[in-house]
Amino acid sequence: MLSEKLHRALNDQMNFEFYSAHTYLAMAAYCTAQNYDGFANFYLVQAEEERFHAMKFYNFINDMGYPVTISGFGNPGNEFTSVVDTFKTGLTHEKEVTRRIYHLADIALEEREHATMAFLKWFIDEQVEEEASFDNLIQRLERVHGDSNAVFMLDNELASRKFDPNAQ
Ligand code: MG
């Protein structure tokens, strides 16, 4: 059973995951405008993943027998100074997601709501990977100091990323 507080927090996180999808779609648009199709693809896949995360919350709230409320949200950022800036902004965003997931887990733990604790476990693990993935790309981009061949190769590498719902 979900308390009003936990129900609201789960619903808020669902909406924040939709907002995350928008955030990464804006980054995809920036990369496309810069003719970095591989980086753009990385963000398009990331946006799909975030929508998938949102739907996990949507389904969980429904399965628990509670209503879902879809809200609007503020504009995501659309102004970036470089590709590495998008990844730094992305890492900051993912750290905020982790903080929110931990806050949700704290409420579930406090209320001894075991079904929610089990549900959130997947997101706790996922956040470790999300932060590591952004951190890795920042480091790789910073290491090459804007060398255009190296950036081109990384762009090419990310062009092959695909959304895999089974890996979610
Ligand atoms: Mg997410």
Backbone and ligand atoms as CSV (ligand in chain L), in Angstrom:
chain,resi,resn,atom,element,x,y,z
A,1,MET,N,N,0.832,-1.200,0.000
A,1,MET,CA,C,0.000,0.000,0.000
A,1,MET,C,C,0.868,1.253,0.000
A,2,LEU,N,N,0.467,2.212,-0.810
A,2,LEU,CA,C,1.245,3.453,-0.908
A,2,LEU,C,C,0.613,4.541,-0.044
A,3,SER,N,N,1.430,5.190,0.761
A,3,SER,CA,C,0.943,6.366,1.499
A,3,SER,C,C,0.774,7.489,0.476
A,4,GLU,N,N,0.090,8.537,0.889
A,4,GLU,CA,C,-0.089,9.680,-0.002
A,4,GLU,C,C,1.282,10.261,-0.387
A,5,LYS,N,N,2.175,10.317,0.614
A,5,LYS,CA,C,3.515,10.878,0.392
A,5,LYS,C,C,4.299,10.054,-0.644
A,6,LEU,N,N,4.245,8.731,-0.488
A,6,LEU,CA,C,5.003,7.858,-1.396
A,6,LEU,C,C,4.383,7.860,-2.799
A,7,HIS,N,N,3.056,7.840,-2.832
A,7,HIS,CA,C,2.347,7.890,-4.114
A,7,HIS,C,C,2.733,9.155,-4.874
A,8,ARG,N,N,2.737,10.285,-4.181
A,8,ARG,CA,C,3.075,11.568,-4.818
A,8,ARG,C,C,4.527,11.553,-5.306
A,9,ALA,N,N,5.418,11.028,-4.470
A,9,ALA,CA,C,6.845,11.006,-4.832
A,9,ALA,C,C,7.093,10.105,-6.050
A,10,LEU,N,N,6.395,8.976,-6.131
A,10,LEU,CA,C,6.533,8.080,-7.289
A,10,LEU,C,C,6.005,8.755,-8.552
A,11,ASN,N,N,4.855,9.426,-8.397
A,11,ASN,CA,C,4.270,10.129,-9.540
A,11,ASN,C,C,5.185,11.272,-10.010
A,12,ASP,N,N,5.789,11.980,-9.047
A,12,ASP,CA,C,6.733,13.068,-9.388
A,12,ASP,C,C,7.917,12.513,-10.161
A,13,GLN,N,N,8.423,11.361,-9.733
A,13,GLN,CA,C,9.591,10.782,-10.412
A,13,GLN,C,C,9.224,10.334,-11.826
A,14,MET,N,N,8.012,9.800,-11.987
A,14,MET,CA,C,7.559,9.433,-13.347
A,14,MET,C,C,7.626,10.671,-14.239
A,15,ASN,N,N,7.102,11.790,-13.746
A,15,ASN,CA,C,7.114,13.015,-14.558
A,15,ASN,C,C,8.533,13.522,-14.786
A,16,PHE,N,N,9.401,13.333,-13.793
A,16,PHE,CA,C,10.790,13.780,-13.953
A,16,PHE,C,C,11.507,12.940,-15.015
A,17,GLU,N,N,11.141,11.658,-15.131
A,17,GLU,CA,C,11.749,10.804,-16.166
A,17,GLU,C,C,11.298,11.262,-17.555
A,18,PHE,N,N,10.046,11.698,-17.671
A,18,PHE,CA,C,9.588,12.266,-18.954
A,18,PHE,C,C,10.367,13.549,-19.252
A,19,TYR,N,N,10.579,14.342,-18.212
A,19,TYR,CA,C,11.366,15.576,-18.363
A,19,TYR,C,C,12.801,15.238,-18.803
A,20,SER,N,N,13.357,14.158,-18.249
A,20,SER,CA,C,14.705,13.718,-18.627
A,20,SER,C,C,14.740,13.388,-20.119
A,21,ALA,N,N,13.684,12.732,-20.618
A,21,ALA,CA,C,13.621,12.399,-22.049
A,21,ALA,C,C,13.689,13.688,-22.876
A,22,HIS,N,N,12.981,14.726,-22.436
A,22,HIS,CA,C,13.005,16.021,-23.128
A,22,HIS,C,C,14.391,16.659,-23.068
A,23,THR,N,N,15.021,16.532,-21.902
A,23,THR,CA,C,16.360,17.095,-21.707
A,23,THR,C,C,17.327,16.500,-22.730
A,24,TYR,N,N,17.263,15.178,-22.904
A,24,TYR,CA,C,18.194,14.522,-23.828
A,24,TYR,C,C,17.803,14.737,-25.288
A,25,LEU,N,N,16.515,14.929,-25.533
A,25,LEU,CA,C,16.081,15.248,-26.896
A,25,LEU,C,C,16.647,16.608,-27.309
A,26,ALA,N,N,16.685,17.545,-26.372
A,26,ALA,CA,C,17.261,18.872,-26.654
A,26,ALA,C,C,18.753,18.739,-26.967
A,27,MET,N,N,19.440,17.841,-26.255
A,27,MET,CA,C,20.867,17.621,-26.522
A,27,MET,C,C,21.065,16.957,-27.887
A,28,ALA,N,N,20.164,16.047,-28.243
A,28,ALA,CA,C,20.218,15.407,-29.568
A,28,ALA,C,C,20.077,16.483,-30.648
A,29,ALA,N,N,19.151,17.392,-30.451
A,29,ALA,CA,C,18.909,18.458,-31.432
A,29,ALA,C,C,20.154,19.332,-31.583
A,30,TYR,N,N,20.799,19.647,-30.456
A,30,TYR,CA,C,22.030,20.458,-30.505
A,30,TYR,C,C,23.112,19.722,-31.312
A,31,CYS,N,N,23.304,18.431,-31.020
A,31,CYS,CA,C,24.363,17.667,-31.708
A,31,CYS,C,C,24.076,17.546,-33.204
A,32,THR,N,N,22.793,17.363,-33.545
A,32,THR,CA,C,22.417,17.301,-34.960
A,32,THR,C,C,22.763,18.616,-35.645
A,33,ALA,N,N,22.464,19.726,-34.984
A,33,ALA,CA,C,22.753,21.050,-35.552
A,33,ALA,C,C,24.255,21.250,-35.758
A,34,GLN,N,N,25.055,20.555,-34.923
A,34,GLN,CA,C,26.523,20.655,-35.059
A,34,GLN,C,C,27.082,19.602,-36.028
A,35,ASN,N,N,26.189,18.854,-36.674
A,35,ASN,CA,C,26.574,17.766,-37.592
A,35,ASN,C,C,27.313,16.618,-36.912
A,36,TYR,N,N,26.997,16.391,-35.661
A,36,TYR,CA,C,27.531,15.222,-34.958
A,36,TYR,C,C,26.395,14.205,-34.862
A,37,ASP,N,N,26.212,13.425,-35.902
A,37,ASP,CA,C,25.070,12.506,-35.936
A,37,ASP,C,C,25.198,11.359,-34.934
A,38,GLY,N,N,26.433,10.953,-34.637
A,38,GLY,CA,C,26.639,9.866,-33.676
A,38,GLY,C,C,26.287,10.304,-32.261
A,39,PHE,N,N,26.739,11.487,-31.868
A,39,PHE,CA,C,26.391,12.003,-30.538
A,39,PHE,C,C,24.879,12.221,-30.456
A,40,ALA,N,N,24.303,12.719,-31.563
A,40,ALA,CA,C,22.849,12.926,-31.594
A,40,ALA,C,C,22.135,11.594,-31.381
A,41,ASN,N,N,22.652,10.534,-32.040
A,41,ASN,CA,C,22.046,9.212,-31.869
A,41,ASN,C,C,22.127,8.745,-30.421
A,42,PHE,N,N,23.286,8.992,-29.786
A,42,PHE,CA,C,23.442,8.628,-28.374
A,42,PHE,C,C,22.311,9.255,-27.548
A,43,TYR,N,N,22.036,10.539,-27.798
A,43,TYR,CA,C,21.007,11.237,-27.014
A,43,TYR,C,C,19.590,10.820,-27.396
A,44,LEU,N,N,19.380,10.462,-28.664
A,44,LEU,CA,C,18.044,9.979,-29.056
A,44,LEU,C,C,17.744,8.668,-28.344
A,45,VAL,N,N,18.750,7.794,-28.268
A,45,VAL,CA,C,18.577,6.516,-27.557
A,45,VAL,C,C,18.373,6.796,-26.065
A,46,GLN,N,N,19.150,7.746,-25.532
A,46,GLN,CA,C,19.021,8.110,-24.114
A,46,GLN,C,C,17.592,8.605,-23.820
A,47,ALA,N,N,17.058,9.410,-24.739
A,47,ALA,CA,C,15.694,9.929,-24.561
A,47,ALA,C,C,14.683,8.781,-24.549
A,48,GLU,N,N,14.887,7.801,-25.427
A,48,GLU,CA,C,13.986,6.631,-25.452
A,48,GLU,C,C,14.056,5.870,-24.133
A,49,GLU,N,N,15.287,5.731,-23.620
A,49,GLU,CA,C,15.462,5.027,-22.345
A,49,GLU,C,C,14.715,5.741,-21.219
A,50,GLU,N,N,14.802,7.079,-21.223
A,50,GLU,CA,C,14.144,7.846,-20.156
A,50,GLU,C,C,12.624,7.697,-20.212
A,51,ARG,N,N,12.100,7.646,-21.430
A,51,ARG,CA,C,10.658,7.453,-21.593
A,51,ARG,C,C,10.271,6.057,-21.074
A,52,PHE,N,N,11.148,5.120,-21.330
A,52,PHE,CA,C,10.949,3.753,-20.842
A,52,PHE,C,C,10.963,3.736,-19.304
A,53,HIS,N,N,11.891,4.489,-18.707
A,53,HIS,CA,C,11.940,4.590,-17.234
A,53,HIS,C,C,10.628,5.183,-16.708
A,54,ALA,N,N,10.163,6.239,-17.379
A,54,ALA,CA,C,8.915,6.885,-16.952
A,54,ALA,C,C,7.768,5.882,-16.984
A,55,MET,N,N,7.730,5.055,-18.036
A,55,MET,CA,C,6.652,4.079,-18.167
A,55,MET,C,C,6.738,2.966,-17.114
A,56,LYS,N,N,7.960,2.708,-16.639
A,56,LYS,CA,C,8.099,1.741,-15.540
A,56,LYS,C,C,7.368,2.282,-14.297
A,57,PHE,N,N,7.553,3.568,-14.015
A,57,PHE,CA,C,6.842,4.185,-12.884
A,57,PHE,C,C,5.335,4.198,-13.142
A,58,TYR,N,N,4.967,4.553,-14.373
A,58,TYR,CA,C,3.552,4.597,-14.777
A,58,TYR,C,C,2.886,3.240,-14.496
A,59,ASN,N,N,3.547,2.170,-14.963
A,59,ASN,CA,C,2.983,0.827,-14.787
A,59,ASN,C,C,2.984,0.398,-13.325
A,60,PHE,N,N,4.043,0.750,-12.604
A,60,PHE,CA,C,4.118,0.345,-11.193
A,60,PHE,C,C,2.996,1.010,-10.385
A,61,ILE,N,N,2.809,2.304,-10.593
A,61,ILE,CA,C,1.759,3.023,-9.847
A,61,ILE,C,C,0.393,2.409,-10.169
A,62,ASN,N,N,0.153,2.144,-11.455
A,62,ASN,CA,C,-1.104,1.499,-11.866
A,62,ASN,C,C,-1.255,0.114,-11.250
A,63,ASP,N,N,-0.184,-0.684,-11.310
A,63,ASP,CA,C,-0.237,-2.048,-10.772
A,63,ASP,C,C,-0.531,-2.038,-9.270
A,64,MET,N,N,-0.071,-0.999,-8.582
A,64,MET,CA,C,-0.324,-0.897,-7.144
A,64,MET,C,C,-1.759,-0.420,-6.858
A,65,GLY,N,N,-2.467,-0.059,-7.937
A,65,GLY,CA,C,-3.873,0.323,-7.797
A,65,GLY,C,C,-4.104,1.795,-7.505
A,66,TYR,N,N,-3.153,2.649,-7.935
A,66,TYR,CA,C,-3.285,4.087,-7.676
A,66,TYR,C,C,-3.330,4.853,-9.000
A,67,PRO,N,N,-3.931,6.041,-8.966
A,67,PRO,CA,C,-4.003,6.827,-10.205
A,67,PRO,C,C,-2.673,7.497,-10.555
A,68,VAL,N,N,-2.470,7.708,-11.841
A,68,VAL,CA,C,-1.285,8.396,-12.359
A,68,VAL,C,C,-1.712,9.791,-12.816
A,69,THR,N,N,-0.892,10.784,-12.529
A,69,THR,CA,C,-1.176,12.153,-12.995
A,69,THR,C,C,-0.002,12.641,-13.836
A,70,ILE,N,N,-0.292,12.962,-15.089
A,70,ILE,CA,C,0.755,13.470,-15.989
A,70,ILE,C,C,0.797,14.995,-15.868
A,71,SER,N,N,1.983,15.517,-15.582
A,71,SER,CA,C,2.102,16.974,-15.451
A,71,SER,C,C,2.975,17.536,-16.559
A,72,GLY,N,N,2.933,18.836,-16.727
A,72,GLY,CA,C,3.859,19.504,-17.638
A,72,GLY,C,C,5.149,19.768,-16.891
A,73,PHE,N,N,6.113,20.343,-17.568
A,73,PHE,CA,C,7.360,20.668,-16.895
A,73,PHE,C,C,8.028,21.824,-17.622
A,74,GLY,N,N,9.004,22.412,-16.975
A,74,GLY,CA,C,9.699,23.555,-17.571
A,74,GLY,C,C,10.493,23.149,-18.795
A,75,ASN,N,N,10.937,24.138,-19.540
A,75,ASN,CA,C,11.762,23.849,-20.707
A,75,ASN,C,C,13.078,23.221,-20.277
A,76,PRO,N,N,13.530,22.200,-21.005
A,76,PRO,CA,C,14.878,21.706,-20.734
A,76,PRO,C,C,15.851,22.731,-21.315
A,77,GLY,N,N,17.127,22.647,-20.945
A,77,GLY,CA,C,18.099,23.566,-21.533
A,77,GLY,C,C,18.276,23.271,-23.017
A,78,ASN,N,N,18.424,24.312,-23.800
A,78,ASN,CA,C,18.695,24.133,-25.237
A,78,ASN,C,C,19.990,24.799,-25.671
A,79,GLU,N,N,20.617,25.497,-24.731
A,79,GLU,CA,C,21.840,26.238,-25.064
A,79,GLU,C,C,23.053,25.472,-24.559
A,80,PHE,N,N,23.931,25.110,-25.468
A,80,PHE,CA,C,25.160,24.408,-25.075
A,80,PHE,C,C,26.342,25.058,-25.786
A,81,THR,N,N,27.517,24.947,-25.160
A,81,THR,CA,C,28.694,25.582,-25.760
A,81,THR,C,C,29.508,24.583,-26.587
A,82,SER,N,N,29.303,23.278,-26.322
A,82,SER,CA,C,30.060,22.242,-27.028
A,82,SER,C,C,29.429,20.885,-26.727
A,83,VAL,N,N,29.911,19.860,-27.429
A,83,VAL,CA,C,29.414,18.513,-27.147
A,83,VAL,C,C,29.788,18.096,-25.723
A,84,VAL,N,N,31.015,18.408,-25.322
A,84,VAL,CA,C,31.420,18.013,-23.963
A,84,VAL,C,C,30.546,18.714,-22.920
A,85,ASP,N,N,30.097,19.923,-23.236
A,85,ASP,CA,C,29.187,20.643,-22.342
A,85,ASP,C,C,27.864,19.878,-22.173
A,86,THR,N,N,27.379,19.240,-23.255
A,86,THR,CA,C,26.134,18.464,-23.136
A,86,THR,C,C,26.349,17.283,-22.185
A,87,PHE,N,N,27.525,16.643,-22.281
A,87,PHE,CA,C,27.773,15.479,-21.419
A,87,PHE,C,C,27.951,15.902,-19.955
A,88,LYS,N,N,28.558,17.075,-19.742
A,88,LYS,CA,C,28.705,17.574,-18.366
A,88,LYS,C,C,27.330,17.925,-17.781
A,89,THR,N,N,26.498,18.547,-18.614
A,89,THR,CA,C,25.136,18.880,-18.178
A,89,THR,C,C,24.361,17.587,-17.910
A,90,GLY,N,N,24.586,16.590,-18.764
A,90,GLY,CA,C,23.933,15.290,-18.597
A,90,GLY,C,C,24.347,14.611,-17.302
A,91,LEU,N,N,25.644,14.694,-16.976
A,91,LEU,CA,C,26.118,14.068,-15.733
A,91,LEU,C,C,25.495,14.754,-14.512
A,92,THR,N,N,25.427,16.077,-14.553
A,92,THR,CA,C,24.785,16.819,-13.452
A,92,THR,C,C,23.321,16.394,-13.331
A,93,HIS,N,N,22.672,16.239,-14.479
A,93,HIS,CA,C,21.269,15.813,-14.496
A,93,HIS,C,C,21.122,14.418,-13.877
A,94,GLU,N,N,22.005,13.500,-14.265
A,94,GLU,CA,C,21.924,12.126,-13.738
A,94,GLU,C,C,22.181,12.090,-12.225
A,95,LYS,N,N,23.058,12.979,-11.741
A,95,LYS,CA,C,23.300,13.030,-10.290
A,95,LYS,C,C,22.040,13.491,-9.553
A,96,GLU,N,N,21.301,14.392,-10.180
A,96,GLU,CA,C,20.029,14.847,-9.602
A,96,GLU,C,C,19.014,13.685,-9.606
A,97,VAL,N,N,19.009,12.908,-10.685
A,97,VAL,CA,C,18.105,11.746,-10.740
A,97,VAL,C,C,18.457,10.779,-9.602
A,98,THR,N,N,19.754,10.518,-9.419
A,98,THR,CA,C,20.187,9.603,-8.356
A,98,THR,C,C,19.715,10.117,-6.989
A,99,ARG,N,N,19.890,11.436,-6.769
A,99,ARG,CA,C,19.458,12.028,-5.497
A,99,ARG,C,C,17.961,11.793,-5.295
A,100,ARG,N,N,17.183,11.950,-6.352
A,100,ARG,CA,C,15.730,11.767,-6.260
A,100,ARG,C,C,15.345,10.305,-6.009
A,101,ILE,N,N,16.048,9.395,-6.687
A,101,ILE,CA,C,15.758,7.963,-6.496
A,101,ILE,C,C,16.093,7.562,-5.045
A,102,TYR,N,N,17.211,8.059,-4.534
A,102,TYR,CA,C,17.592,7.755,-3.140
A,102,TYR,C,C,16.543,8.301,-2.170
A,103,HIS,N,N,16.051,9.494,-2.462
A,103,HIS,CA,C,15.027,10.108,-1.608
A,103,HIS,C,C,13.768,9.230,-1.601
A,104,LEU,N,N,13.393,8.748,-2.794
A,104,LEU,CA,C,12.238,7.846,-2.911
A,104,LEU,C,C,12.478,6.561,-2.105
A,105,ALA,N,N,13.685,6.012,-2.244
A,105,ALA,CA,C,14.027,4.767,-1.535
A,105,ALA,C,C,13.987,5.001,-0.023
A,106,ASP,N,N,14.422,6.196,0.427
A,106,ASP,CA,C,14.368,6.526,1.858
A,106,ASP,C,C,12.926,6.515,2.370
A,107,ILE,N,N,12.012,7.074,1.589
A,107,ILE,CA,C,10.600,7.097,2.000
A,107,ILE,C,C,10.058,5.663,2.059
A,108,ALA,N,N,10.349,4.871,1.005
A,108,ALA,CA,C,9.856,3.491,0.960
A,108,ALA,C,C,10.392,2.678,2.150
A,109,LEU,N,N,11.656,2.922,2.483
A,109,LEU,CA,C,12.290,2.208,3.593
A,109,LEU,C,C,11.648,2.600,4.926
A,110,GLU,N,N,11.465,3.897,5.090
A,110,GLU,CA,C,10.825,4.453,6.295
A,110,GLU,C,C,9.447,3.843,6.499
A,111,GLU,N,N,8.727,3.658,5.385
A,111,GLU,CA,C,7.346,3.156,5.469
A,111,GLU,C,C,7.288,1.637,5.352
A,112,ARG,N,N,8.446,1.003,5.261
A,112,ARG,CA,C,8.539,-0.456,5.118
A,112,ARG,C,C,7.650,-0.961,3.985
A,113,GLU,N,N,7.714,-0.214,2.858
A,113,GLU,CA,C,6.905,-0.560,1.695
A,113,GLU,C,C,7.773,-1.426,0.769
A,114,HIS,N,N,7.747,-2.720,1.025
A,114,HIS,CA,C,8.693,-3.638,0.390
A,114,HIS,C,C,8.546,-3.737,-1.127
A,115,ALA,N,N,7.312,-3.686,-1.630
A,115,ALA,CA,C,7.122,-3.775,-3.095
A,115,ALA,C,C,7.805,-2.587,-3.775
A,116,THR,N,N,7.678,-1.405,-3.176
A,116,THR,CA,C,8.310,-0.215,-3.758
A,116,THR,C,C,9.828,-0.301,-3.634
A,117,MET,N,N,10.307,-0.827,-2.497
A,117,MET,CA,C,11.756,-0.992,-2.320
A,117,MET,C,C,12.322,-1.915,-3.409
A,118,ALA,N,N,11.613,-3.017,-3.679
A,118,ALA,CA,C,12.060,-3.971,-4.707
A,118,ALA,C,C,12.025,-3.309,-6.090
A,119,PHE,N,N,10.983,-2.537,-6.340
A,119,PHE,CA,C,10.851,-1.831,-7.622
A,119,PHE,C,C,12.000,-0.839,-7.820
A,120,LEU,N,N,12.356,-0.128,-6.767
A,120,LEU,CA,C,13.387,0.920,-6.875
A,120,LEU,C,C,14.803,0.372,-7.005
A,121,LYS,N,N,14.992,-0.867,-6.592
A,121,LYS,CA,C,16.321,-1.478,-6.650
A,121,LYS,C,C,16.896,-1.382,-8.075
A,122,TRP,N,N,16.051,-1.645,-9.082
A,122,TRP,CA,C,16.490,-1.585,-10.484
A,122,TRP,C,C,17.018,-0.188,-10.817
A,123,PHE,N,N,16.322,0.841,-10.339
A,123,PHE,CA,C,16.720,2.220,-10.637
A,123,PHE,C,C,18.017,2.600,-9.918
A,124,ILE,N,N,18.204,2.074,-8.719
A,124,ILE,CA,C,19.441,2.356,-7.970
A,124,ILE,C,C,20.634,1.810,-8.755
A,125,ASP,N,N,20.503,0.581,-9.253
A,125,ASP,CA,C,21.575,-0.024,-10.064
A,125,ASP,C,C,21.764,0.739,-11.374
A,126,GLU,N,N,20.660,1.104,-12.005
A,126,GLU,CA,C,20.695,1.806,-13.288
A,126,GLU,C,C,21.456,3.135,-13.159
A,127,GLN,N,N,21.259,3.832,-12.042
A,127,GLN,CA,C,21.906,5.134,-11.866
A,127,GLN,C,C,23.429,5.021,-11.785
A,128,VAL,N,N,23.922,3.912,-11.246
A,128,VAL,CA,C,25.377,3.705,-11.201
A,128,VAL,C,C,25.903,3.681,-12.638
A,129,GLU,N,N,25.181,2.964,-13.507
A,129,GLU,CA,C,25.587,2.871,-14.917
A,129,GLU,C,C,25.439,4.186,-15.665
A,130,GLU,N,N,24.355,4.894,-15.397
A,130,GLU,CA,C,24.123,6.180,-16.086
A,130,GLU,C,C,25.248,7.161,-15.777
A,131,GLU,N,N,25.572,7.291,-14.489
A,131,GLU,CA,C,26.629,8.242,-14.109
A,131,GLU,C,C,27.972,7.815,-14.703
A,132,ALA,N,N,28.250,6.509,-14.673
A,132,ALA,CA,C,29.527,6.004,-15.200
A,132,ALA,C,C,29.615,6.264,-16.704
A,133,SER,N,N,28.513,6.085,-17.418
A,133,SER,CA,C,28.518,6.261,-18.868
A,133,SER,C,C,28.802,7.724,-19.239
A,134,PHE,N,N,28.164,8.671,-18.543
A,134,PHE,CA,C,28.426,10.092,-18.831
A,134,PHE,C,C,29.846,10.475,-18.421
A,135,ASP,N,N,30.274,9.995,-17.277
A,135,ASP,CA,C,31.613,10.312,-16.789
A,135,ASP,C,C,32.679,9.808,-17.767
A,136,ASN,N,N,32.463,8.595,-18.274
A,136,ASN,CA,C,33.400,7.990,-19.224
A,136,ASN,C,C,33.513,8.826,-20.504
A,137,LEU,N,N,32.375,9.286,-21.017
A,137,LEU,CA,C,32.403,10.065,-22.257
A,137,LEU,C,C,33.060,11.427,-22.049
A,138,ILE,N,N,32.831,12.041,-20.881
A,138,ILE,CA,C,33.478,13.329,-20.570
A,138,ILE,C,C,34.994,13.137,-20.560
A,139,GLN,N,N,35.431,12.091,-19.878
A,139,GLN,CA,C,36.877,11.846,-19.781
A,139,GLN,C,C,37.506,11.585,-21.146
A,140,ARG,N,N,36.798,10.799,-21.966
A,140,ARG,CA,C,37.347,10.490,-23.292
A,140,ARG,C,C,37.419,11.750,-24.158
A,141,LEU,N,N,36.390,12.587,-24.068
A,141,LEU,CA,C,36.390,13.818,-24.864
A,141,LEU,C,C,37.452,14.795,-24.373
A,142,GLU,N,N,37.636,14.861,-23.060
A,142,GLU,CA,C,38.624,15.802,-22.526
A,142,GLU,C,C,40.049,15.345,-22.829
A,143,ARG,N,N,40.238,14.031,-22.868
A,143,ARG,CA,C,41.574,13.482,-23.110
A,143,ARG,C,C,42.099,13.846,-24.503
A,144,VAL,N,N,41.191,13.961,-25.493
A,144,VAL,CA,C,41.651,14.210,-26.868
A,144,VAL,C,C,41.803,15.699,-27.178
A,145,HIS,N,N,41.468,16.551,-26.215
A,145,HIS,CA,C,41.656,18.005,-26.360
A,145,HIS,C,C,41.155,18.540,-27.704
A,146,GLY,N,N,39.965,18.120,-28.084
A,146,GLY,CA,C,39.359,18.662,-29.303
A,146,GLY,C,C,39.991,18.180,-30.613
A,147,ASP,N,N,40.873,17.163,-30.536
A,147,ASP,CA,C,41.460,16.608,-31.771
A,147,ASP,C,C,40.311,16.098,-32.656
A,148,SER,N,N,40.171,16.687,-33.848
A,148,SER,CA,C,38.964,16.428,-34.636
A,148,SER,C,C,38.871,14.978,-35.109
A,149,ASN,N,N,39.992,14.325,-35.370
A,149,ASN,CA,C,39.943,12.913,-35.777
A,149,ASN,C,C,39.416,12.033,-34.656
A,150,ALA,N,N,39.908,12.286,-33.448
A,150,ALA,CA,C,39.484,11.484,-32.295
A,150,ALA,C,C,38.003,11.722,-31.992
A,151,VAL,N,N,37.560,12.979,-32.103
A,151,VAL,CA,C,36.145,13.294,-31.852
A,151,VAL,C,C,35.283,12.622,-32.923
A,152,PHE,N,N,35.761,12.641,-34.156
A,152,PHE,CA,C,35.052,12.008,-35.271
A,152,PHE,C,C,34.886,10.507,-35.017
A,153,MET,N,N,35.961,9.872,-34.499
A,153,MET,CA,C,35.888,8.434,-34.219
A,153,MET,C,C,34.889,8.111,-33.113
A,154,LEU,N,N,34.858,8.951,-32.089
A,154,LEU,CA,C,33.903,8.738,-30.990
A,154,LEU,C,C,32.472,8.949,-31.495
A,155,ASP,N,N,32.301,9.968,-32.332
A,155,ASP,CA,C,30.991,10.238,-32.934
A,155,ASP,C,C,30.521,9.005,-33.718
A,156,ASN,N,N,31.439,8.423,-34.495
A,156,ASN,CA,C,31.145,7.211,-35.260
A,156,ASN,C,C,30.748,6.046,-34.363
A,157,GLU,N,N,31.499,5.912,-33.279
A,157,GLU,CA,C,31.251,4.808,-32.335
A,157,GLU,C,C,29.832,4.915,-31.742
A,158,LEU,N,N,29.433,6.134,-31.389
A,158,LEU,CA,C,28.131,6.317,-30.734
A,158,LEU,C,C,26.964,6.219,-31.713
A,159,ALA,N,N,27.285,6.267,-33.020
A,159,ALA,CA,C,26.233,6.148,-34.041
A,159,ALA,C,C,25.581,4.769,-34.001
A,160,SER,N,N,26.289,3.781,-33.415
A,160,SER,CA,C,25.742,2.418,-33.435
A,160,SER,C,C,24.947,2.081,-32.175
A,161,ARG,N,N,24.858,3.024,-31.231
A,161,ARG,CA,C,24.079,2.724,-30.022
A,161,ARG,C,C,22.616,2.536,-30.392
A,162,LYS,N,N,22.000,1.488,-29.827
A,162,LYS,CA,C,20.589,1.204,-30.114
A,162,LYS,C,C,19.811,1.049,-28.821
A,163,PHE,N,N,18.552,1.421,-28.882
A,163,PHE,CA,C,17.689,1.223,-27.715
A,163,PHE,C,C,17.312,-0.254,-27.618
A,164,ASP,N,N,17.556,-0.837,-26.456
A,164,ASP,CA,C,17.233,-2.246,-26.258
A,164,ASP,C,C,16.357,-2.394,-25.010
A,165,PRO,N,N,15.040,-2.536,-25.218
A,165,PRO,CA,C,14.152,-2.624,-24.057
A,165,PRO,C,C,14.442,-3.848,-23.181
A,166,ASN,N,N,15.058,-4.886,-23.776
A,166,ASN,CA,C,15.369,-6.085,-22.981
A,166,ASN,C,C,16.531,-5.863,-22.025
A,167,ALA,N,N,17.357,-4.864,-22.363
A,167,ALA,CA,C,18.482,-4.550,-21.477
A,167,ALA,C,C,18.036,-3.569,-20.389
A,168,GLN,N,N,16.766,-3.193,-20.420
A,168,GLN,CA,C,16.267,-2.207,-19.463
A,168,GLN,C,C,15.682,-2.870,-18.238
L,1,MG,MG,MG,16.160,7.708,-16.004
